[in-house]
Amino acid sequence: MKNKWITGLAFFRYLTFQKVVNFLLLRSSFYISQLMQKPVMWGKPTTLSIEPTTSCNLRCPECPSGLRSFTRPTGMLHEKLFERVIEQAKSHLAWLHLYFQGEPFLNPRFLEMVRYADERGIFTSTSTNAHFLGEKQVAGILGSGLKQLIVSMDGITQEVYESYRIGGTLEKVQDGLRLLLSEREKAGLRFPRIILQFLVTGQNERQIPALRTWAKEVGVDELQLKTAQIYDYESGSDLIPSDLGFSRYIPAGEGKWKLKNKPENRCWKMWQGAVVTWDGKVVPCCFDKDAEHVMGELRTGSLGSIWNSEAYAAFRRQLLGDRSQIEICRNCTE
């Protein structure tokens, strides 16, 4: 794989003195909060995940978008709301991940939003199932300023790929990826850096050697083997790989399963950043897929006031005291 340091260098070039100081304040307040066993917050979010849409063209079995099972409203992020959030956060925001649920490229203004953030000095990344990497989209990506693109491809044959990415076409993904890499090279560009992400399951784990070979031949910048989050893991699942090195779960005896690592009463993510849904709700992290823990609404309040609100403080306080009482934390390996 090509040098990972290029992505890091690009990220550091987007940093300012104010962003570095803000990060140090966040890190300090995180450690002090653990020592005092009560939430202290001195900084502002250094990362945000903003959801372009909840819509998706696939039907992945462990995904609310794929299952069409959201209990919250679904829709598309409006550009004006996005711009308002960026204007509030641009002085302290170091990393923007334009993704939460859904397929980002289904939002027709997606690349315009990427460009808007990039022009304001914010490192941008996103994640896609890569079914929309045609010539027009590839040209738009290369001109948008996007710095990192994660491509999900969970199989090296159509049969295995579609066992999880239901409704997907592997050939379309691979052709789009080749086109993007080819056009990037023709243009003499280094970005976006392409991360090929493989969600390891019991259905595809035998294909990892072939995947490594293919990724090297195509020339992606990085290959990531990712563990799968499984909702009802306690009774086991065909999605749990036999190689438990690629599993978040381990046998607990009598046919039961448990988390490999017991979550501690701390979580850096609660001090580092937040997630914004398409309709402006601020939720604590990406595990809150149904927005059950809404910290505030950006349509009516500012990011700063929400970040320092009593609702957020109460959530952090509960996490420091007994994380097991928070439902979304019970299946988390953070």
Secondary structure in CASP SS format (residue, H / E / C, confidence):
PFRMAT SS
TARGET T0000
AUTHOR 0000-0000-0000
METHOD secondary structure of the structure
MODEL  1
M C 1.00
K C 1.00
N C 1.00
K C 1.00
W H 1.00
I H 1.00
T H 1.00
G H 1.00
L H 1.00
A H 1.00
F H 1.00
F H 1.00
R H 1.00
Y C 1.00
L C 1.00
T C 1.00
F H 1.00
Q H 1.00
K H 1.00
V H 1.00
V H 1.00
N H 1.00
F H 1.00
L H 1.00
L H 1.00
L H 1.00
R H 1.00
S H 1.00
S H 1.00
F H 1.00
Y H 1.00
I H 1.00
S H 1.00
Q H 1.00
L H 1.00
M H 1.00
Q C 1.00
K C 1.00
P C 1.00
V C 1.00
M C 1.00
W C 1.00
G C 1.00
K C 1.00
P C 1.00
T C 1.00
T E 1.00
L E 1.00
S E 1.00
I E 1.00
E C 1.00
P C 1.00
T E 1.00
T C 1.00
S C 1.00
C C 1.00
N C 1.00
L C 1.00
R C 1.00
C C 1.00
P C 1.00
E C 1.00
C C 1.00
P H 1.00
S H 1.00
G H 1.00
L H 1.00
R C 1.00
S C 1.00
F C 1.00
T C 1.00
R C 1.00
P C 1.00
T C 1.00
G C 1.00
M E 1.00
L C 1.00
H C 1.00
E H 1.00
K H 1.00
L H 1.00
F H 1.00
E H 1.00
R H 1.00
V H 1.00
I H 1.00
E H 1.00
Q H 1.00
A H 1.00
K C 1.00
S C 1.00
H C 1.00
L C 1.00
A C 1.00
W E 1.00
L E 1.00
H E 1.00
L C 1.00
Y C 1.00
F C 1.00
Q C 1.00
G C 1.00
E C 1.00
P H 1.00
F H 1.00
L H 1.00
N C 1.00
P C 1.00
R C 1.00
F H 1.00
L H 1.00
E H 1.00
M H 1.00
V H 1.00
R H 1.00
Y H 1.00
A H 1.00
D H 1.00
E H 1.00
R C 1.00
G C 1.00
I C 1.00
F E 1.00
T E 1.00
S E 1.00
T E 1.00
S E 1.00
T E 1.00
N C 1.00
A C 1.00
H C 1.00
F C 1.00
L C 1.00
G C 1.00
E H 1.00
K H 1.00
Q H 1.00
V H 1.00
A H 1.00
G H 1.00
I H 1.00
L H 1.00
G H 1.00
S H 1.00
G C 1.00
L C 1.00
K C 1.00
Q E 1.00
L E 1.00
I E 1.00
V E 1.00
S E 1.00
M C 1.00
D C 1.00
G C 1.00
I C 1.00
T C 1.00
Q H 1.00
E H 1.00
V H 1.00
Y H 1.00
E H 1.00
S H 1.00
Y H 1.00
R C 1.00
I C 1.00
G C 1.00
G C 1.00
T C 1.00
L H 1.00
E H 1.00
K H 1.00
V H 1.00
Q H 1.00
D H 1.00
G H 1.00
L H 1.00
R H 1.00
L H 1.00
L H 1.00
L H 1.00
S H 1.00
E H 1.00
R H 1.00
E H 1.00
K H 1.00
A C 1.00
G C 1.00
L C 1.00
R C 1.00
F C 1.00
P C 1.00
R E 1.00
I E 1.00
I E 1.00
L E 1.00
Q E 1.00
F E 1.00
L E 1.00
V E 1.00
T C 1.00
G C 1.00
Q C 1.00
N C 1.00
E H 1.00
R H 1.00
Q H 1.00
I H 1.00
P H 1.00
A H 1.00
L H 1.00
R H 1.00
T H 1.00
W H 1.00
A H 1.00
K H 1.00
E H 1.00
V H 1.00
G C 1.00
V C 1.00
D C 1.00
E E 1.00
L E 1.00
Q E 1.00
L E 1.00
K E 1.00
T E 1.00
A C 1.00
Q C 1.00
I C 1.00
Y C 1.00
D C 1.00
Y H 1.00
E H 1.00
S H 1.00
G C 1.00
S C 1.00
D C 1.00
L C 1.00
I C 1.00
P C 1.00
S C 1.00
D C 1.00
L H 1.00
G H 1.00
F H 1.00
S C 1.00
R C 1.00
Y E 1.00
I E 1.00
P E 1.00
A E 1.00
G E 1.00
E C 1.00
G C 1.00
K E 1.00
W E 1.00
K E 1.00
L E 1.00
K C 1.00
N C 1.00
K C 1.00
P C 1.00
E C 1.00
N C 1.00
R C 1.00
C C 1.00
W C 1.00
K H 1.00
M H 1.00
W H 1.00
Q H 1.00
G E 1.00
A E 1.00
V E 1.00
V E 1.00
T C 1.00
W C 1.00
D C 1.00
G C 1.00
K E 1.00
V E 1.00
V E 1.00
P C 1.00
C C 1.00
C C 1.00
F C 1.00
D C 1.00
K C 1.00
D C 1.00
A C 1.00
E C 1.00
H C 1.00
V C 1.00
M C 1.00
G E 1.00
E E 1.00
L C 1.00
R C 1.00
T C 1.00
G C 1.00
S C 1.00
L H 1.00
G H 1.00
S H 1.00
I H 1.00
W H 1.00
N C 1.00
S C 1.00
E H 1.00
A H 1.00
Y H 1.00
A H 1.00
A H 1.00
F H 1.00
R H 1.00
R H 1.00
Q H 1.00
L H 1.00
L H 1.00
G H 1.00
D H 1.00
R H 1.00
S H 1.00
Q H 1.00
I C 1.00
E H 1.00
I H 1.00
C H 1.00
R C 1.00
N C 1.00
C C 1.00
T C 1.00
E C 1.00
END
